[in-house]
Each structure stands twice: as C-alpha cells, then as structure tokens.
Amino acid sequence: MEQTPTRITDQFSFVHALRLFPMVEDDADYNTNRLLECGHPIAEIKAVHTGANASSTSPDDAGGLDPVVKLSKSARVMLTSNLCVEMGLVNGAMGTVEAI
C-alpha cells in the first residue's frame, strides 16, 4: 500500500487545531510560543501539592502534572480530568481563559 501526499489547500483552517507531539519538550515549546502570541502577560501559577511526597514527585509520576502552570488571557486550555460532570467540566473539554 502506498501513501499519496495530500495537499491541504485551506491551511488556515488548521492554525488553531489541537496538536499531538511525540515528545513532551515539543509540546512545552509549542505551548509557550502560543502563550506569547496571545499578547497578554503570562501568569506562572504554582501547583498545590497534597499527599505524602507530593511536592517532590516528578511530573511523570504525577500523571503529567507540572509543578507550575503557565496561563495567559485568551489562552486555549483543555481539562485532563473530570472536575464537575454536571456542569460539563469533563476530561477533554476545551475553553478559553477569560481572566486570571
């Protein structure tokens, strides 16, 4: 089976598409660049760690949770767990930061 390259004529439609990266570092670089493009100050919010040894646990052992979250007004965000199913705050739900 051969693959035929597809030409995307409407690339603008994919500018804000969700992206998957093979390496966490690629994801972090992309996200930082997107935050800078928002044109607003970037807030660095320290995570609140609970439980034994939580503050010294690596992001890999903490389910991918970083010790610091960077956010900016107008940034796109996606939930990675169910917070309040009744209100639609579920894993995979996407939104935009309105204020910090």
C-alpha positions in Angstrom: 0.0 0.0 0.0 1.4 3.4 -1.0 0.7 6.7 0.6 -0.1 9.7 -1.6 0.8 13.1 -0.2 -2.3 15.2 0.3 -2.2 18.9 -0.5 -4.0 21.0 2.0 -5.4 24.0 0.2 -7.0 25.6 3.3 -4.2 25.6 5.8 -5.7 28.5 7.7 -8.4 26.1 9.0 -5.8 24.2 10.9 -4.0 27.1 12.5 -5.8 26.6 15.9 -6.3 22.8 15.6 -5.4 20.5 18.5 -1.9 19.1 18.0 -0.2 15.9 19.2 3.5 15.8 19.8 5.8 12.8 20.1 7.9 14.4 22.8 6.8 16.4 25.9 9.5 19.0 25.2 8.0 19.7 21.8 4.6 20.3 23.4 6.0 22.6 26.0 7.8 24.7 23.4 4.7 25.0 21.2 2.5 25.9 24.2 5.0 28.6 25.3 5.0 30.1 21.8 1.2 30.1 21.7 1.1 31.9 25.0 3.5 34.6 23.8 1.2 35.0 20.7 -1.7 35.9 22.9 -0.1 39.2 23.6 -1.0 39.3 27.3 1.2 38.8 30.4 1.9 35.2 31.3 1.0 34.1 34.8 3.1 31.3 36.3 0.9 29.6 38.9 2.5 27.1 41.3 0.6 23.9 41.9 -0.7 23.0 45.3 0.7 19.6 46.2 -1.1 17.3 48.6 -0.3 13.9 50.0 2.9 12.2 51.1 6.0 13.3 49.0 3.7 15.1 46.5 5.9 18.2 46.3 8.9 16.1 45.3 7.2 13.9 42.8 8.2 14.2 39.2 5.6 15.3 36.6 5.8 11.8 35.0 4.9 10.1 38.4 2.2 12.7 39.0 0.1 11.9 35.9 1.8 14.6 33.8 1.0 17.4 36.2 3.7 20.1 36.2 4.7 22.0 39.4 3.9 25.3 37.6 1.1 26.1 35.1 1.6 29.0 32.7 -1.6 30.7 31.6 -2.5 33.9 29.8 -5.7 35.7 29.0 -7.1 34.3 25.7 -5.1 31.1 26.0 -6.8 27.9 24.9 -7.0 25.2 27.6 -8.1 21.6 27.9 -9.2 19.7 31.0 -7.4 16.5 31.7 -9.8 15.1 34.3 -13.5 15.2 35.2 -14.0 18.2 37.6 -17.8 18.6 37.6 -19.6 16.3 35.1 -23.0 18.0 35.7 -21.6 21.3 34.5 -19.7 19.9 31.5 -16.3 20.3 33.1 -15.1 16.9 31.9 -11.9 15.3 30.6 -11.2 16.7 27.1 -13.4 19.8 27.5 -11.8 22.9 25.9 -12.2 26.5 26.7 -10.5 29.9 26.6 -9.1 31.8 29.6 -11.2 34.9 30.1 -9.4 36.4 33.1 -6.8 35.5 35.7 
